[in-house]
Amino acid sequence: MSRVRAGFSLLEMLIVIAILGLIATLVFNNLGGSMSRAKVQTTLTQIASTASAIEQFHMHVGRYPTIAEMDGYRALIDAPTDAPGWDGPYLDKDAAPEDGWDRELVYELDSKWGFVVKSYGADGQPGGEDENADLDNRS
C-alpha cells in the first residue's frame, strides 16, 4: 500500500522558518544602514539651513547672534531687543532646529569663522565615528 503524504513535516517547517528569519535579518540590516544615512543627510540639511538663517541675521543686523539670544534659536524667530535692522523671522518654524535624532542643534560663536552650528551625531556626545561623528557647517 502506498502512503499518501499530506502537509509538511516539522523539520520542513523549521527549515522554512529559519530561511525566512535569515532573509528578514538581511533586509533589516540593509534598512538600518539606509535609516542611518538618512538621519545624517537630514542633519546636514538642517545645519545648512540654520547656518543660512544665521548669515541672513548677520547681514541685516551687522553681527552674529549672541549665545543668550540663541537660546532656543529665538533670535532667528523673534527680534532681539538690541538688533536694529532685524528683518526676520529667519526660520520657517517657531521652534529650534533639530538634527536627525531629534536633538536641538548646537550654536557656538567661533573667533575664526564667526559661528558654528553642529550636531553631536547619533550618540549625542562630542567626538565619535560613523553615525556618531560630529557634524557641523564648517566641515
C-alpha positions in Angstrom: 0.0 0.0 0.0 1.3 3.5 -0.8 1.4 6.1 1.8 -0.1 9.5 0.9 1.7 12.4 2.3 -0.5 15.4 3.4 1.2 18.6 4.7 4.7 19.4 5.8 6.8 17.7 8.4 8.0 19.5 11.4 11.6 19.5 10.1 10.5 21.1 6.8 8.6 23.8 8.7 11.6 24.6 10.8 13.9 24.9 7.7 11.4 27.3 6.1 11.2 29.4 9.3 15.0 29.5 9.5 15.3 30.7 5.9 12.7 33.4 6.4 14.5 34.5 9.6 17.8 34.9 7.7 16.1 36.8 4.9 14.4 39.1 7.4 17.8 39.7 9.1 19.4 40.7 5.9 16.6 43.1 4.9 16.5 44.8 8.3 20.3 45.2 8.4 20.2 46.9 5.0 17.3 49.2 6.0 19.2 50.1 9.2 22.1 51.5 7.1 19.6 53.5 5.0 17.9 55.0 8.0 21.3 55.9 9.5 22.4 57.6 6.2 19.0 59.4 6.0 19.4 60.8 9.5 22.9 62.1 8.7 21.6 63.7 5.5 18.7 65.3 7.3 21.1 66.7 9.9 23.4 68.2 7.3 20.4 69.8 5.6 19.2 71.3 8.9 22.7 72.6 9.7 23.0 74.2 6.3 19.5 75.8 6.5 20.2 77.1 10.0 23.6 78.5 9.1 22.0 80.3 6.2 19.4 81.9 8.5 22.3 83.0 10.9 24.1 84.5 7.9 20.9 86.4 7.0 20.7 87.7 10.6 24.3 88.8 10.3 23.7 90.7 7.0 20.7 92.5 8.4 21.9 93.2 12.0 25.7 93.5 11.4 26.7 90.9 14.0 26.1 87.3 14.8 23.5 86.5 17.5 24.9 86.1 21.0 24.7 82.7 22.8 22.0 84.1 25.1 19.9 85.3 22.1 20.2 81.9 20.5 18.6 80.0 23.5 16.0 78.1 21.6 17.2 79.9 18.4 14.9 82.8 19.5 17.0 85.4 17.7 16.1 83.9 14.4 12.4 83.7 15.2 11.7 86.9 17.3 13.5 90.2 17.1 16.0 90.7 19.9 15.8 94.0 21.8 19.3 95.1 20.5 19.1 94.2 16.8 18.4 97.2 14.6 17.8 96.0 11.0 16.4 92.6 12.1 14.2 91.5 9.2 13.1 88.0 10.3 11.8 85.6 11.1 14.7 83.7 9.6 13.4 80.2 10.3 10.3 78.7 8.8 9.1 77.2 12.1 8.5 78.6 15.5 10.8 76.0 17.0 14.5 75.4 17.4 16.0 73.3 14.5 16.7 69.7 15.4 19.1 67.1 14.0 18.0 63.8 12.6 18.0 62.3 16.1 15.5 64.9 17.4 18.1 66.9 19.4 18.4 70.7 19.1 21.4 71.8 17.0 24.3 73.4 19.0 25.2 77.0 18.3 28.6 78.3 19.3 30.5 81.5 18.5 33.8 81.0 16.8 36.6 83.6 16.6 37.8 82.3 13.2 34.5 81.6 11.4 32.1 83.8 13.4 29.9 80.8 14.4 29.5 77.1 14.2 26.2 75.1 14.1 26.6 71.5 14.9 25.2 68.1 15.9 26.9 65.6 18.0 25.6 62.7 15.9 23.6 59.7 16.9 25.1 59.3 20.3 24.7 62.9 21.3 28.3 63.1 22.6 31.2 65.1 21.3 33.6 63.1 19.0 32.8 59.7 17.6 32.9 57.9 14.3 30.5 56.9 11.5 26.9 57.9 12.6 28.2 59.1 16.0 30.6 61.6 14.4 30.0 65.3 15.0 28.5 67.2 12.0 28.8 71.0 11.5 28.6 73.8 9.0 32.4 74.1 8.8 33.4 70.5 7.9 
